[in-house]
């Protein structure tokens, strides 16, 4: 398993889709075993997980959007991606 670092390129795992719930309009992650409602921060991270963007670029993009220091969002981004990866909802490439 590839470790998660600044140059890792996260993407939604095979069979996982980012959508809006048709009833509530809220963002959800659809996967073969179910649906995961997303909070705003997780959604903001996942929309950047193209498989092309690195973790470092995702952090910089979020820091710019939220007008904060990249160090402030780094831990949250890495923790979010690690948890989603553990659930096999995000794949990491180098």
N, C-alpha and C positions, 0 to 999 in steps of 0.2 A: 504494500500500500504506500502510495506517495505521500510524504509528509506535507502539511500545510505550511507554506512560507510565503514571503512577499512576492515571489515570482510564480506561485501556483496560479493556475487558471481554472476557477470554478465554473461549473455549468450545471444546469438541472440534469439529474440522472435520467437515464432512458425510461420513457413512459411517464415522466413527471411533467405536469403542465401548470403554468401560472395563469390563473384566470380570475375573473370577478364573479362572485356568486350571483346567479341570475335573479335571486329574490332580494337579497340585501344590498347587492352592489359592492360588497366588501371583497378585498382580495383574498384568494384561497389558493392553496397548492393542491392540485388533483394528482393522485397517484393510484395505481391499481388497487391498493388495499383501503383507500379512503380519501378523506378530504381534511386538510389542515388549514384552519383559519389563520390568517397572518395579521400581525400588528403592523403599524406603519413602518417601523424601523426595519423589520425583517423583509417587508415588501420592497423597501428602498434598496436593500442589499441585493435581493434576488433579481430585480430588474436589471442589475448590472452584471449578473453572472452569465455571460454570453459564451464562455469557453475561450474567448479571445482576450478579455480584460484580465489583468493580473490582480491579485489581492491588493497589491500596493496601489494600483490605479483606482480600484474600487474605494479604498480608504481615502485617497486624495479627492476623488469625486464627491464623496459624502461629506468630507471636511469642508470642501468648498461650498456645497449646497447648504450645509448647516452653519456656515461661517464660524468654524471652530478649528482648533489645532488637530492635525492628523493623529497625534498621539491620543487624543481624547476618544476618537472613534475606533482606533486600532483594536483594542481589546474586545469591544462589542462585536465588531465584524468577524474577528477570528473565532470568538466563542459561538456566534450564530452559525457560521459555516461549519465549525467542528460538530455542533449538535445536529445540523441537518445532514451532514456527511455520515454521522453515526447511525442515523435513521435511514441511510441509503437514499436520500432525496436529492443530494448534491454529489456530483462527481468532481474529482480534482485531477487535473493534468499539469504537466510541467512544461 
